[in-house]
Amino acid sequence: MHIDPELFTDSAVTDETRAFVEQIRDRLLTEPPLANATPDQVRAARRAGDSVFGPVIQYPRARTFRVPGPGGEIPLRVIDADDPAGVYVHIHGGGWVLGAADLSDVGNLAMMHAAGVTVVSIDYRLAPEHPYPAGPDDCVAAAEWLIDNASDEFGTDRLTIGGESAGANLAASVLLAVRDRTGFTDWRAANLVYGSYFPPGTPSVKNWTIRGLVLDPASLVWFADHYFGSSATLADAMDPHLSPLYGDLSDMPPALFTVGTWDPLVDDSLFMACRWVAAENKAELALYPGGIHAFDAFPIPIAAQARDRMHAFIKDHSSAPR
C-alpha cells in the first residue's frame, strides 16, 4: 500500500472540488451549529429535506423485515437484486446519533445496480436514547442472523459488509465481534468509508479547527458525548467494540478504505489501513484530495470516482471464488 504525499498538497485539489467545498462551507456557516440542537431536531430537519444533503429519496420497492436483537427486534431494510452475486450488509452513518436505513436508499440502490448485490441495511438503535453499546450490539446480532440465514433468505451466502463514518466503525466492530464470538471469517470484503475507528479522537480530530465542513470540533464532541459520554475512561476508549483501531485485526477480509484529505477523520483511515495490512490482510487506501466528510454524497467528480471504485470493489469480491 503506497501513500502518495502529493495527494495531501493544496495543488492536488481541483478547482471544481475547491469551489464546491467553499459553497458547502458558506451554507453551513449560516446555519445554527449542530452542537446547539437536539438529536430530535436534527433528525426532523433531515427527514424534511432541510439539510445540506437535500430531500430524502426512498426506493419504493425496498422492503423491511425484522430479526431478533438484544433490545428487541432489529429492522433490516432490503433492496433486492435479481439473481444477486452476494449480500452487502450496510451500516449507515450519522455519528451513532443520526441517520436511518431508509435515508440510505439512494446509495444502496446504486450499490445494488452497479455491484449486482442485494443490499441489507441495519436499522440499529441510536444514541442518546440508546447509548453505547446498544448500536454495535444490534449490528452484531443482525450480522450473525444474516450469516445463518442469508442463503435461505436471499439465495446466496456470499457476504460483504460496509458503512460510512459511524457505520464504518460499526462494520469493523462487527467483523471483530463476530469472529471472536462465532469464529466466522468468511466475509468476502469490507467497504469502510471515512470511518471513525477511535471515537475519542485521533490526532487529525483533536487538531481540527476548521468550521463548516460537515464535521467541526463542536459537532465531533456532540456526537461523542451522546454516544459514549464524557466520563469514558482510557480503558473504555480502547475497547475494540468501541474503537476497532485497538482490536486484534487478524483474519479480516480484504478492505477498501475511502477518505477525503479535508476530513477530520483522515487519520482514522490512515491508521486503520496500515494496521489492517500489518495484520497480514489485504487493504486498499483511496484518498481524494479536498474531499470533506461525506463527500461521496455530493455531485462532484471525486464523489463519482469514489462511488465507482467502491461499487467495483464489492462487485469483484462478491463474484470471485473463495
Summary of the structure (lengths in Angstrom):
residues: 322
radius of gyration: 18.2
end to end distance: 22.9
largest distance: 51.5
contacts: 1119
relative contact order: 0.16
helix: 45%
strand: 14%
